[in-house]
């Protein structure tokens, strides 16, 4: 988990990264929480439109019941996260292929939020070519 360890130790700049490690979500969660970070996971299987993605992101980050299911609401929820959070987004490829505009807008928002500190996002799985650095 060397790339992940680098994130957790602050050796990598905050941001959105591609990550090709095959560790199970429970193992990643354990490592992340052991380092004192909060862990969230988006399971992107079957997520192919904005509505499904907003729901999956909201569920992953523990959005309240009144969550608005839009980009502003995602920003607000992420802004209010206590402590650092690692968001593991498994199977990001379906939304990136089906609705590239939504995928690009969401990853841009996640990157902007990560640059403020306290958030790292790992995109894991196969997908189209994207301009995101690899953590591997």
Order of alpha helices (4+ residues) and beta strands (2+ residues): alpha-beta-alpha-beta-alpha-alpha-beta-alpha-alpha-beta
